[in-house]
Structures are given as C-alpha cells and as structure tokens.
Amino acid sequence: MPRRAKRVKKRVILPDARYGSVDVTKFVNKIMLAGKKSTATRIVYGAMELASQQAEAEPVEVLAKAIEGATPLIRVKPRRVGGATYQVPMEVDKKVGRALAMRWLILAARARAGKSMAEKLAAELSDASQGRGAAVRRREEIHRMADANKAYVHYRW
C-alpha cells in the first residue's frame, strides 16, 4: 500500500475459458497450490461437472449457489476498548464475503475424507448449494456469534 494519496489499481481477472465466468477463475486461483494452475483447473472443472450431475443443474449455477450459500453477511471483529476486548459484529463487504465463502468451501473440501480432491470438492459444492455442509455450518456459526454479541455493536467504527 503506498503512503501517498495514490490508490492501488485492482487487477482485472479474466473469465475462464470453458464457462466464461470470473468466479470460476477466482475459485481456480484459490485452489491452486505451488503455481500448478493446470492441476487446479482440472480439479475445479471435474468437481463442477460432478456436482452438476448430482444437482441436475448447470455447473456455473451450482458453483454460484454454493458460494452464495456460504457467503457471510456479518462477522465479528475484536475491538479493544478500555482494557477489555469485545467481539464486535460488523457487516461484511460483498467481495470479502465471497472470498471468505470460496476459502471456506475449499478448506471444507480439503478436510473431507474421500478419494480425489475433485470428488471432495464436488460433494462440498453440492452440499453448500443445498444449504448444508461444513462451509454453510461455519457461516451459520459466525452469524450466531455475531447475534450473541449484538450488545457491542455500538463499538464499531
């Protein structure tokens, strides 16, 4: 981040080749390890195909519904006020929420027991698109925590 008034320009992410979706490209970039983009692309495309067969819908729709189902609307951030630390509920920006949802979907898929990463990711995507799964459970847990700490909402700034 520059110290002067110049703003950092956001990089333009190009849509993927098969589906023409920017979300798929972002998902591939998040799943990629050690710069192996072709492997990550193969995993994501395979998972989307498997999930679309299970859900009997278009692959991009399944991914979009899964991301939407796991996207948090509010979350808690620790704020230190007068020697005490409070968990203060704050609204989540749309871009940040989608990034968190993608990260949670990938972490939940990696934590699953299964054969291949594509199969684990497909299972997590289909579960999240139907409103269940570890990523959706994590979102609900964060919403419950924010609801429990509503009393500290006046500390946000």
Buried (B, 14 or more C-beta within 10 A) or exposed (E): EEEEEEEEEEEEEEEBEEBEBEBBBBBBBBBBEEEEEEBBBBBBBBBBBBBBEBBEBEBBEBBBBBBEBBBBEBBBEEBEEEEEEBBBBBEBEEEEBBBBBBBBBBEBBEEBEEEEBBBBBBBBBBBBBBEEBBBBBBBEEBBEBBEEBEEBEEBEE
